[in-house]
Amino acid sequence: QVQLVESGGGLVQAGGSLRLSCTASRMSFSIYAMGWYRQAPGKQRELVAGITSGGVTNYEDSVKGRFTISRDNAKNTVYLQMNSLKPEDTAVYYCNARYMWLEYWGKGSLVTVSS
């Protein structure tokens, strides 16, 4: 069974940084498009950042210039470097993997940004 395991969440003060990691197992990681989504309390899940199998990235407007997504295919891992964090970034962050009709989700990692 495919597994996506997130790590790196936690509590940080506004203006601080965190790096999320998502390690995949039992899948051909390099062919999947990977993404980070987040869901704040009372809100819908939204795409924060994505990276294709070829390394092309895209970002939600509110995180452009602050967040960076990257992948290491040798380690089956995708990262989300989050800088200049704001209280409105508080959410559960989910890792997503997608290839054609296949889609998998991690269980999420809580990021809390205090003001």
Salt bridges, closest charged atoms under 4 A:
GLU46 OE2 - ARG38 NE 2.77
GLU60 OE1 - ARG38 NH2 3.95
ASP61 OD1 - LYS64 NZ 3.04
ASP89 OD1 - ARG38 NH1 2.94
ASP89 OD2 - ARG66 NH1 2.78
